[in-house]
Amino acid sequence: MRVPDLFEISNYLISWVNNEFARHSVPGSVAADFELYPTDDGCVYSITHKPSVNLPLVGKMLEKILVSQVENGCDAEIDYLVEVLG
C-alpha cells in the first residue's frame, strides 16, 4: 500500500499535482525513538516506531500497515548506507 509522490509532514499529506502542492489533513502519523550505542564490534542504531491512526474500526490495522511501510523504508536506507559507506 504505497502512494507515490506523497510524503507526510506532521499529520498533513503533501502531494504534487499539476505543478502545485496540495495539503490534505490525514488521520495518522508515525513518531520514532532513535538510539545509538556502542558495542564491542562497533555500534547499534535502533529505531522504535510508534504509529497512530485515528480512524474507528480500521485504525489498528492501518497502524500495522503504516509501521510495516516505514520499517521497510528504514531497512532499505540502512542497506544503502552499508553499501555506500562500507
Summary of the structure (lengths in Angstrom):
residues: 86
radius of gyration: 16.1
end to end distance: 31.4
largest distance: 52.4
contacts: 172
relative contact order: 0.14
helix: 31%
strand: 47%
